[in-house]
């Protein structure tokens, strides 16, 4: 029988804080993650292991761990043969996907990749970058960069660097000329572990709860009471794609209405609902939304 433990890789580095916050929102409390590579989690069937995102794909593919979270970029870079269980639309500082971009200094005359023929490119993402240029038929030399890649943009012909918003590149007077690869975090699983009923179900459960936490991030719950005479006007204000729950109250002239809305909608919607006759309006944060 398989051991009833799922060995789960959690990324350290830039994704660590956002990943731990997401797990917390999903109901998993991971403690001592800053002091130990084997932190405690409030689920006896999960054994979390803190690893560099760059390593997780290989360790999952080799069966060192059963599942893990890493970026699509590092799965491609390490050519890891794994099960892509779920895309997780979160990142270190925004909800935007991360991009590895081809970058030159503002003063460079280069405006398109073809102008880098026979040039030198510095990056941490060696294999993906080589494939990018090979697919375009552009002959370049790709060199590994040991961090601080932005500095090297003026030492070599171009760099391939990771960005979410582009603000750091702009601050360094650098210019993006193309996107090499777009990446989001992925929950991946070892192929053999995926055939194990317990480990597959446990991994799927984690995927469901993490995605539910992501779905709830920018939403709030909204409750209110309304006279039946005002109901249609109030419902006309609720975003059309939402389907509110309507319940009877002890006072037969009133109903209770409950709906989930985007947080940014709340600011304008609540005053409008009040003017339309809604009362007892309550908004509350959400941990998970499961469709």
C-alpha positions as a LaTeX table, in Angstrom:
\begin{tabular}{lrrr}
\hline
Residue & $x$ (\AA) & $y$ (\AA) & $z$ (\AA) \\
\hline
Unk1 & 0.00 & 0.00 & 0.00 \\
Unk2 & 1.17 & 3.54 & $-0.74$ \\
Unk3 & 2.19 & 5.75 & 2.15 \\
Unk4 & $-0.66$ & 8.12 & 3.01 \\
Unk5 & 1.59 & 11.14 & 2.72 \\
Unk6 & 1.86 & 13.60 & $-0.15$ \\
Unk7 & 5.33 & 15.17 & $-0.44$ \\
Unk8 & 4.64 & 18.67 & $-1.73$ \\
Unk9 & 7.23 & 21.16 & $-3.00$ \\
Unk10 & 6.62 & 24.79 & $-2.00$ \\
Unk11 & 8.69 & 27.41 & $-3.85$ \\
Unk12 & 11.15 & 29.61 & $-1.99$ \\
Unk13 & 12.32 & 32.94 & $-3.36$ \\
Unk14 & 10.11 & 35.47 & $-5.13$ \\
Unk15 & 6.98 & 33.28 & $-5.10$ \\
Unk16 & 7.28 & 32.15 & $-1.48$ \\
Unk17 & 5.31 & 34.90 & 0.26 \\
Unk18 & 2.43 & 34.88 & $-2.26$ \\
Unk19 & 2.28 & 31.07 & $-2.19$ \\
Unk20 & 2.12 & 30.86 & 1.60 \\
Unk21 & $-0.58$ & 33.55 & 1.68 \\
Unk22 & $-2.58$ & 31.61 & $-0.91$ \\
Unk23 & $-2.30$ & 28.37 & 1.09 \\
Unk24 & $-3.39$ & 30.24 & 4.21 \\
Unk25 & $-6.45$ & 31.59 & 2.38 \\
Unk26 & $-7.23$ & 28.05 & 1.22 \\
Unk27 & $-7.18$ & 26.79 & 4.82 \\
Unk28 & $-3.64$ & 25.37 & 4.97 \\
Unk29 & $-1.47$ & 26.88 & 7.71 \\
Unk30 & 2.24 & 26.44 & 6.94 \\
Unk31 & 4.40 & 27.39 & 9.93 \\
Unk32 & 8.17 & 27.92 & 10.32 \\
Unk33 & 8.64 & 28.26 & 6.56 \\
Unk34 & 11.29 & 30.95 & 7.03 \\
Unk35 & 13.38 & 28.88 & 9.47 \\
Unk36 & 12.98 & 25.36 & 8.14 \\
Unk37 & 12.99 & 23.65 & 4.76 \\
Unk38 & 10.57 & 21.11 & 6.29 \\
Unk39 & 7.88 & 23.38 & 7.79 \\
Unk40 & 4.79 & 22.21 & 9.64 \\
Unk41 & 1.36 & 22.21 & 8.00 \\
Unk42 & $-2.05$ & 21.67 & 9.59 \\
Unk43 & $-2.70$ & 18.59 & 7.45 \\
Unk44 & $-1.10$ & 15.32 & 8.57 \\
Unk45 & $-1.34$ & 13.88 & 5.06 \\
Unk46 & 0.86 & 16.58 & 3.49 \\
Unk47 & 4.63 & 16.91 & 3.96 \\
Unk48 & 5.69 & 20.33 & 2.63 \\
Unk49 & 9.27 & 20.81 & 1.48 \\
Unk50 & 10.65 & 24.27 & 0.71 \\
Unk51 & 12.64 & 24.23 & $-2.55$ \\
Unk52 & 13.82 & 26.66 & $-5.19$ \\
Unk53 & 11.21 & 27.00 & $-7.94$ \\
Unk54 & 13.94 & 26.16 & $-10.48$ \\
Unk55 & 14.41 & 22.72 & $-8.87$ \\
Unk56 & 10.82 & 21.67 & $-8.25$ \\
Unk57 & 10.03 & 20.50 & $-11.79$ \\
Unk58 & 12.99 & 18.11 & $-11.86$ \\
Unk59 & 12.35 & 16.80 & $-8.36$ \\
Unk60 & 8.71 & 16.12 & $-9.24$ \\
Unk61 & 9.66 & 14.44 & $-12.53$ \\
Unk62 & 12.24 & 12.25 & $-10.75$ \\
Unk63 & 9.80 & 11.27 & $-7.98$ \\
Unk64 & 11.81 & 12.90 & $-5.20$ \\
Unk65 & 8.58 & 14.69 & $-4.32$ \\
Unk66 & 5.03 & 13.78 & $-5.39$ \\
Unk67 & 3.80 & 17.22 & $-6.39$ \\
Unk68 & 4.83 & 20.84 & $-6.25$ \\
Unk69 & 4.24 & 24.42 & $-7.32$ \\
Unk70 & 6.58 & 26.05 & $-9.79$ \\
Unk71 & 6.43 & 28.36 & $-12.76$ \\
Unk72 & 5.63 & 27.20 & $-16.27$ \\
Unk73 & 8.92 & 28.84 & $-17.29$ \\
Unk74 & 10.97 & 26.49 & $-15.10$ \\
Unk75 & 9.01 & 23.43 & $-16.24$ \\
Unk76 & 9.98 & 24.34 & $-19.81$ \\
Unk77 & 13.54 & 25.29 & $-18.87$ \\
Unk78 & 14.23 & 21.95 & $-17.14$ \\
Unk79 & 12.18 & 19.97 & $-19.69$ \\
Unk80 & 10.41 & 18.24 & $-16.78$ \\
Unk81 & 8.09 & 15.40 & $-17.76$ \\
Unk82 & 5.27 & 15.94 & $-15.26$ \\
Unk83 & 1.48 & 16.10 & $-15.00$ \\
Unk84 & 0.28 & 19.70 & $-15.28$ \\
Unk85 & $-2.52$ & 19.50 & $-12.72$ \\
Unk86 & $-3.65$ & 23.12 & $-12.61$ \\
Unk87 & $-2.69$ & 26.63 & $-13.60$ \\
Unk88 & $-2.73$ & 28.93 & $-10.57$ \\
Unk89 & $-3.34$ & 32.54 & $-11.58$ \\
Unk90 & $-1.36$ & 34.34 & $-8.91$ \\
Unk91 & 2.09 & 35.88 & $-8.80$ \\
Unk92 & 4.50 & 37.63 & $-6.42$ \\
Unk93 & 3.08 & 41.13 & $-6.81$ \\
Unk94 & 0.01 & 41.09 & $-9.05$ \\
Unk95 & $-2.49$ & 38.87 & $-10.82$ \\
Unk96 & $-0.65$ & 39.33 & $-14.11$ \\
Unk97 & 1.34 & 36.46 & $-15.64$ \\
Unk98 & 5.09 & 36.85 & $-15.39$ \\
Unk99 & 6.97 & 37.36 & $-18.65$ \\
Unk100 & 10.52 & 36.62 & $-19.69$ \\
Unk101 & 11.27 & 39.45 & $-22.06$ \\
Unk102 & 14.03 & 40.29 & $-24.52$ \\
Unk103 & 15.52 & 43.57 & $-23.36$ \\
Unk104 & 18.03 & 46.13 & $-24.62$ \\
Unk105 & 19.13 & 49.53 & $-23.25$ \\
Unk106 & 17.05 & 52.51 & $-24.30$ \\
Unk107 & 19.99 & 53.85 & $-26.28$ \\
Unk108 & 20.42 & 50.62 & $-28.28$ \\
Unk109 & 19.64 & 50.71 & $-32.00$ \\
Unk110 & 18.14 & 47.21 & $-31.78$ \\
Unk111 & 14.36 & 47.22 & $-32.32$ \\
Unk112 & 13.68 & 43.58 & $-33.27$ \\
Unk113 & 15.22 & 40.18 & $-32.42$ \\
Unk114 & 16.65 & 39.68 & $-35.93$ \\
Unk115 & 19.07 & 42.56 & $-35.32$ \\
Unk116 & 20.75 & 40.46 & $-32.60$ \\
Unk117 & 22.22 & 37.99 & $-35.14$ \\
Unk118 & 25.65 & 36.76 & $-33.87$ \\
Unk119 & 25.12 & 38.67 & $-30.63$ \\
Unk120 & 25.52 & 37.64 & $-26.98$ \\
Unk121 & 22.45 & 37.23 & $-24.76$ \\
Unk122 & 22.63 & 36.96 & $-20.95$ \\
Unk123 & 19.88 & 35.20 & $-18.98$ \\
Unk124 & 19.06 & 32.68 & $-16.26$ \\
Unk125 & 16.60 & 30.99 & $-18.63$ \\
Unk126 & 19.19 & 29.39 & $-20.93$ \\
Unk127 & 17.28 & 26.56 & $-22.66$ \\
Unk128 & 14.07 & 28.49 & $-23.30$ \\
Unk129 & 16.06 & 31.42 & $-24.68$ \\
Unk130 & 18.10 & 29.16 & $-26.98$ \\
Unk131 & 14.88 & 27.62 & $-28.32$ \\
Unk132 & 13.31 & 31.06 & $-28.82$ \\
Unk133 & 16.17 & 32.21 & $-31.05$ \\
Unk134 & 16.49 & 28.84 & $-32.80$ \\
Unk135 & 12.79 & 28.89 & $-33.70$ \\
Unk136 & 13.33 & 32.29 & $-35.31$ \\
Unk137 & 16.46 & 31.14 & $-37.14$ \\
Unk138 & 18.64 & 33.70 & $-35.35$ \\
Unk139 & 22.17 & 32.59 & $-34.43$ \\
Unk140 & 23.23 & 33.98 & $-31.03$ \\
Unk141 & 25.37 & 32.98 & $-28.08$ \\
Unk142 & 23.34 & 32.55 & $-24.89$ \\
Unk143 & 25.28 & 32.90 & $-21.64$ \\
Unk144 & 24.09 & 32.08 & $-18.13$ \\
Unk145 & 23.68 & 35.08 & $-15.86$ \\
Unk146 & 24.21 & 34.63 & $-12.12$ \\
Unk147 & 21.66 & 37.28 & $-11.14$ \\
Unk148 & 21.65 & 41.10 & $-11.47$ \\
Unk149 & 20.95 & 40.56 & $-15.16$ \\
Unk150 & 19.75 & 44.15 & $-15.69$ \\
Unk151 & 23.30 & 45.38 & $-15.10$ \\
Unk152 & 24.57 & 43.20 & $-17.95$ \\
Unk153 & 22.24 & 44.75 & $-20.52$ \\
Unk154 & 24.98 & 47.27 & $-21.32$ \\
Unk155 & 27.78 & 44.67 & $-21.29$ \\
Unk156 & 26.27 & 42.24 & $-23.81$ \\
Unk157 & 23.95 & 42.74 & $-26.78$ \\
Unk158 & 20.69 & 41.95 & $-24.94$ \\
Unk159 & 19.29 & 40.18 & $-21.91$ \\
Unk160 & 16.27 & 37.97 & $-21.28$ \\
Unk161 & 14.82 & 38.90 & $-17.91$ \\
Unk162 & 11.73 & 38.14 & $-15.83$ \\
Unk163 & 9.18 & 40.91 & $-15.27$ \\
Unk164 & 5.57 & 41.37 & $-14.18$ \\
Unk165 & 4.97 & 45.08 & $-14.56$ \\
Unk166 & 8.10 & 46.23 & $-16.40$ \\
Unk167 & 8.70 & 48.97 & $-13.81$ \\
Unk168 & 12.15 & 47.73 & $-12.76$ \\
Unk169 & 13.28 & 47.55 & $-16.37$ \\
Unk170 & 12.01 & 51.05 & $-17.05$ \\
Unk171 & 13.78 & 52.33 & $-13.92$ \\
Unk172 & 17.03 & 50.94 & $-15.34$ \\
Unk173 & 16.43 & 52.64 & $-18.70$ \\
Unk174 & 15.84 & 49.33 & $-20.44$ \\
Unk175 & 13.45 & 48.63 & $-23.29$ \\
Unk176 & 11.46 & 45.45 & $-24.07$ \\
Unk177 & 11.59 & 44.36 & $-27.71$ \\
Unk178 & 9.79 & 41.00 & $-27.44$ \\
Unk179 & 8.29 & 38.43 & $-25.06$ \\
Unk180 & 10.17 & 35.13 & $-24.96$ \\
Unk181 & 7.72 & 33.18 & $-22.75$ \\
Unk182 & 4.73 & 33.96 & $-20.55$ \\
Unk183 & 4.56 & 32.06 & $-17.28$ \\
Unk184 & 2.09 & 31.39 & $-14.49$ \\
Unk185 & 2.53 & 29.16 & $-11.43$ \\
Unk186 & 1.48 & 25.56 & $-11.95$ \\
Unk187 & 0.60 & 22.75 & $-9.59$ \\
Unk188 & 2.36 & 19.73 & $-11.06$ \\
Unk189 & 2.52 & 16.05 & $-10.12$ \\
Unk190 & 4.84 & 13.13 & $-10.64$ \\
Unk191 & 3.41 & 10.73 & $-13.25$ \\
Unk192 & 3.71 & 7.67 & $-11.00$ \\
Unk193 & 2.23 & 9.52 & $-8.01$ \\
Unk194 & $-0.66$ & 10.60 & $-10.26$ \\
Unk195 & $-1.57$ & 6.92 & $-10.70$ \\
Unk196 & $-1.83$ & 6.48 & $-6.92$ \\
Unk197 & $-5.47$ & 7.02 & $-5.89$ \\
Unk198 & $-4.66$ & 8.76 & $-2.59$ \\
Unk199 & $-1.95$ & 11.05 & $-3.97$ \\
Unk200 & $-3.99$ & 12.00 & $-7.02$ \\
Unk201 & $-7.08$ & 12.84 & $-4.97$ \\
Unk202 & $-5.01$ & 14.77 & $-2.43$ \\
Unk203 & $-3.33$ & 16.78 & $-5.20$ \\
Unk204 & $-6.69$ & 17.46 & $-6.87$ \\
Unk205 & $-8.11$ & 18.61 & $-3.51$ \\
Unk206 & $-5.24$ & 21.07 & $-3.12$ \\
Unk207 & $-5.86$ & 22.36 & $-6.66$ \\
Unk208 & $-9.58$ & 22.89 & $-5.95$ \\
Unk209 & $-8.92$ & 24.78 & $-2.71$ \\
Unk210 & $-6.10$ & 26.94 & $-4.09$ \\
Unk211 & $-8.15$ & 27.92 & $-7.14$ \\
Unk212 & $-11.11$ & 28.67 & $-4.88$ \\
Unk213 & $-8.90$ & 30.99 & $-2.84$ \\
Unk214 & $-7.68$ & 32.71 & $-6.02$ \\
Unk215 & $-11.28$ & 33.11 & $-7.23$ \\
Unk216 & $-12.22$ & 34.76 & $-3.92$ \\
Unk217 & $-9.34$ & 37.24 & $-3.89$ \\
Unk218 & $-11.12$ & 40.22 & $-5.43$ \\
Unk219 & $-14.67$ & 39.35 & $-4.45$ \\
Unk220 & $-16.91$ & 40.07 & $-1.47$ \\
Unk221 & $-20.18$ & 38.67 & $-0.24$ \\
Unk222 & $-23.14$ & 41.05 & $-0.08$ \\
Unk223 & $-26.26$ & 40.60 & 2.04 \\
Unk224 & $-29.28$ & 42.88 & 2.33 \\
Unk225 & $-32.97$ & 42.99 & 3.08 \\
Unk226 & $-35.57$ & 44.50 & 0.77 \\
Unk227 & $-39.28$ & 45.07 & 0.50 \\
Unk228 & $-40.84$ & 42.84 & $-2.11$ \\
Unk229 & $-42.13$ & 45.99 & $-3.82$ \\
Unk230 & $-38.51$ & 47.18 & $-4.30$ \\
Unk231 & $-37.11$ & 43.78 & $-5.31$ \\
Unk232 & $-37.07$ & 44.20 & $-9.09$ \\
Unk233 & $-35.40$ & 47.60 & $-8.94$ \\
Unk234 & $-32.75$ & 46.26 & $-6.53$ \\
Unk235 & $-32.11$ & 43.18 & $-8.68$ \\
Unk236 & $-31.68$ & 45.40 & $-11.74$ \\
Unk237 & $-28.69$ & 47.02 & $-10.03$ \\
Unk238 & $-26.90$ & 43.72 & $-9.33$ \\
Unk239 & $-24.42$ & 42.79 & $-12.12$ \\
Unk240 & $-26.32$ & 40.85 & $-14.79$ \\
Unk241 & $-24.06$ & 37.78 & $-14.70$ \\
Unk242 & $-24.70$ & 37.26 & $-10.97$ \\
Unk243 & $-27.54$ & 35.09 & $-9.68$ \\
Unk244 & $-28.56$ & 36.25 & $-6.21$ \\
Unk245 & $-30.02$ & 33.98 & $-3.55$ \\
Unk246 & $-33.41$ & 35.27 & $-2.40$ \\
Unk247 & $-34.89$ & 34.02 & 0.89 \\
Unk248 & $-38.16$ & 34.69 & 2.70 \\
Unk249 & $-38.13$ & 36.53 & 6.02 \\
Unk250 & $-40.47$ & 36.32 & 9.02 \\
Unk251 & $-42.02$ & 39.56 & 7.82 \\
Unk252 & $-43.76$ & 38.43 & 4.64 \\
Unk253 & $-43.38$ & 41.88 & 3.08 \\
Unk254 & $-39.56$ & 41.51 & 3.03 \\
Unk255 & $-36.98$ & 39.17 & 1.49 \\
Unk256 & $-33.26$ & 38.64 & 2.12 \\
Unk257 & $-30.89$ & 38.86 & $-0.83$ \\
Unk258 & $-27.35$ & 37.46 & $-0.97$ \\
Unk259 & $-24.86$ & 37.67 & $-3.84$ \\
Unk260 & $-21.12$ & 37.56 & $-4.54$ \\
Unk261 & $-19.73$ & 40.57 & $-6.38$ \\
Unk262 & $-16.38$ & 42.00 & $-7.48$ \\
Unk263 & $-14.85$ & 44.10 & $-4.70$ \\
Unk264 & $-14.36$ & 47.10 & $-7.00$ \\
Unk265 & $-18.10$ & 47.06 & $-7.82$ \\
Unk266 & $-19.03$ & 47.28 & $-4.13$ \\
Unk267 & $-18.08$ & 50.95 & $-3.78$ \\
Unk268 & $-20.64$ & 52.18 & $-6.27$ \\
Unk269 & $-23.20$ & 49.39 & $-5.86$ \\
Unk270 & $-23.85$ & 49.68 & $-2.11$ \\
Unk271 & $-24.95$ & 53.36 & $-2.16$ \\
Unk272 & $-27.17$ & 52.66 & $-5.17$ \\
Unk273 & $-28.79$ & 49.70 & $-3.38$ \\
Unk274 & $-29.40$ & 51.88 & $-0.32$ \\
Unk275 & $-31.14$ & 54.51 & $-2.48$ \\
Unk276 & $-33.25$ & 51.79 & $-4.11$ \\
Unk277 & $-34.63$ & 50.72 & $-0.75$ \\
Unk278 & $-32.26$ & 47.98 & 0.45 \\
Unk279 & $-31.64$ & 47.85 & 4.20 \\
Unk280 & $-29.44$ & 45.86 & 6.57 \\
Unk281 & $-26.70$ & 45.85 & 3.94 \\
Unk282 & $-23.67$ & 43.79 & 4.97 \\
Unk283 & $-20.51$ & 43.08 & 2.97 \\
Unk284 & $-17.95$ & 40.49 & 4.06 \\
Unk285 & $-14.64$ & 39.10 & 2.76 \\
Unk286 & $-14.46$ & 35.64 & 1.20 \\
Unk287 & $-11.81$ & 32.93 & 1.67 \\
Unk288 & $-12.89$ & 30.58 & $-1.10$ \\
Unk289 & $-15.30$ & 30.61 & $-4.03$ \\
Unk290 & $-15.93$ & 27.24 & $-5.67$ \\
Unk291 & $-18.01$ & 27.06 & $-8.84$ \\
\hline
\end{tabular}
